[in-house]
Amino acid sequence: EKLDVYKASIKFLSLSRRAIKKIPKGNADIVDQLKRASRSIPLLIAEGVGKATPAHQARYFTDARGSALECAALPRCTE
């Protein structure tokens, strides 16, 4: 909870929930994916912090970054 990136991921989660309401109907698959990907970011960061070695931590942080990039691409999928 002390990491700035973790705090930012929680704020992003809140923003994504608001953005979901603006996604046009008929895009349930995109909505579902955005929900899952945005939730995974803080969860992966938290899990990574708990790992014993820097290599294990890096794997989780890399996965969190991947989820963030996925979230960035999803709105374009509704166009």
N, C-alpha and C positions, 0 to 999 in steps of 0.2 A: 504493500500500500504506500510505501515511501517513494517508489520510483516515479519520476515524472512521466515516463512512457506508460506506466500502468494507469496513472491518473488520466492521461490523455485518452487512453483506450476506453476508459469508463465514460468519458465525455462523448467519445465517438459513438459508443453503444447507444447513448441517449439520442444523439443526432440521427443515427440510423433508424431508430424507432419512429422518429418524426418523418423521416424521408420515406419510409415504407408506406405511410398513409397517402403519399402523393403519387405512388406508382399506379399507373392505370390498371383498371380491372382487366382480367385475362392474363395476368402475369404472376400467377400464384407460385410458379416454379422459381421465378426471380426473387419474389418476396421471401420464400422459404430459404433460399440460398443466402440472401443478405442477412436474414435473421441468424442463421447458423454461423456464417463467416464472421459477422460482427461480434457475436458472443464468444467465439473461439479466441479472439485476440487477447482480451484480458485473462482468459483462462490459461492460455498457453504461456503468457508472461508469468503469471503466478506459479504455474507448474515449473517453469524453467528456473525461477529464483530458488525453488526448493531442491534443485538437483545439486549433487555433491561436486561435480567437476565442471570446469569451464566448457569442456567439449559437449557435455550433456546439456548445459544451459544454452549454449549456442544453437543447438538443434531446435530447442523449443522457441527460442527467440526468432530463429529463421522461419519456422513454421508460422509464428505470429505475424511476421512481416508478409509472408505469403498470403495469409488471410486478409490482411489489410489491402494488399494489392488486388486481391479478388474482389473485395468490396468496392474498390475504385472502378473496376471494370463493369460491375453489374448494372449500373444505371444505363450504360450504353447498350445493354442487351435488350432494353425495352423500346428502343428507337426503331 
